[in-house]
Amino acid sequence: QVQLVESGGGLVQAGGSLRLSCAASTSSFSINAMGWYRQAPGKQRELVASITSGSNTNYADAVKGRFTISRDNAKNTVYLQMNSLKPEDTAVYYCNTRLGVYPWGQGTQVTVSS
C-alpha cells in the first residue's frame, strides 16, 4: 500500500518561511500529478498547489506568489516552499495525487503566529 509521509511543518511568525516535504513509497509517483492540500480547523480540505509529471504548476489564488511546489522524481518526493506566511495559512498540510487517490498521510501541522 502506498504511504505518504509529510514533514517540515512547525510554528513560525507571520512573514516567515517553511519548506514542506512529502515522500511517497511508490515508483508510480513520477507519472502522477501531485498536489499539496491543507485543512484548517472547522474547514474542508482544499488544494493549494499542484504539479504535473512534467513539472507544470498551478496554485490557489490565496497562495499564488508566495508558495512554490516542486518535485524530485528520483526521490519520490514533492516539496512546498512557503514564503511570506500569514496566520490564515495555519492548517494541517497533506500531499496526495492531484485526484487524491493514495491513502492520506498524517499531514504536517503549520502554525503561523501574528
C-alpha positions in Angstrom: 0.0 0.0 0.0 1.3 3.4 -0.9 2.4 5.6 2.0 2.7 9.3 2.0 4.9 10.9 4.7 4.7 14.7 5.1 7.3 16.6 7.2 8.7 20.1 7.7 5.8 21.8 9.4 6.2 23.9 12.6 5.5 27.2 14.3 6.6 30.3 12.5 5.9 34.0 12.8 3.9 35.9 10.2 6.2 36.7 7.3 8.4 33.7 7.9 9.1 30.6 5.7 8.8 26.9 5.8 9.6 24.1 3.4 7.4 21.0 3.5 8.4 17.6 2.1 6.3 14.6 1.2 7.9 11.3 0.4 5.9 8.6 -1.4 6.6 4.9 -1.2 5.8 4.1 -4.8 7.6 4.1 -8.0 4.5 5.3 -9.8 5.0 8.6 -8.1 6.7 10.1 -11.2 3.8 9.6 -13.5 1.2 11.2 -11.3 0.3 14.9 -10.9 0.8 15.6 -7.3 -0.8 18.2 -5.0 -0.4 19.9 -1.6 -3.6 20.3 0.3 -4.4 21.9 3.6 -7.2 21.7 6.2 -7.8 24.3 8.8 -9.9 23.7 11.9 -13.5 23.5 11.0 -12.9 23.8 7.3 -12.8 21.4 4.4 -9.6 20.2 2.9 -8.5 22.4 0.0 -5.9 22.0 -2.8 -3.3 24.8 -2.6 -0.8 23.8 -5.2 -0.3 21.1 -7.8 2.4 19.9 -10.2 2.2 17.6 -13.2 4.6 14.9 -14.1 6.2 17.4 -16.4 6.5 19.9 -13.6 3.8 22.3 -14.8 2.4 24.0 -11.7 -0.8 25.6 -10.6 -1.7 27.5 -7.4 -4.8 28.6 -5.5 -5.3 32.3 -5.5 -4.7 32.5 -1.8 -1.1 31.3 -2.1 -0.1 32.4 -5.5 3.2 34.3 -5.5 4.1 33.0 -2.0 4.2 29.2 -2.3 6.2 27.2 -4.8 5.6 23.5 -5.4 8.4 21.3 -6.9 9.2 17.6 -7.2 12.2 15.3 -7.3 11.1 12.1 -9.1 14.3 10.3 -8.3 13.5 10.7 -4.6 9.7 10.2 -5.0 9.3 13.5 -3.1 7.3 16.6 -3.6 8.1 19.9 -1.9 6.2 23.0 -0.9 8.2 26.2 -0.3 6.1 28.6 1.7 7.2 32.2 2.0 5.6 35.3 3.5 3.4 33.1 5.6 0.2 34.5 7.1 -1.9 33.5 10.1 -4.6 32.3 7.7 -2.1 29.7 6.3 -2.3 27.8 9.6 -3.5 24.3 8.8 -2.5 20.7 8.6 -0.8 20.2 5.2 -1.1 17.0 3.2 0.2 15.8 -0.1 -1.5 13.4 -2.5 -2.1 12.9 -6.2 -4.0 15.6 -7.9 -7.1 13.4 -7.7 -6.4 12.2 -4.1 -6.2 8.5 -5.0 -3.5 7.5 -2.5 -4.3 6.9 1.2 -3.9 10.1 3.1 -0.9 10.5 5.3 -0.9 12.1 8.8 0.0 15.5 7.4 2.2 18.1 9.0 1.0 21.0 11.1 1.8 24.5 10.1 1.1 27.2 12.6 1.6 30.9 11.8 1.5 33.3 14.6 0.7 37.0 14.2 
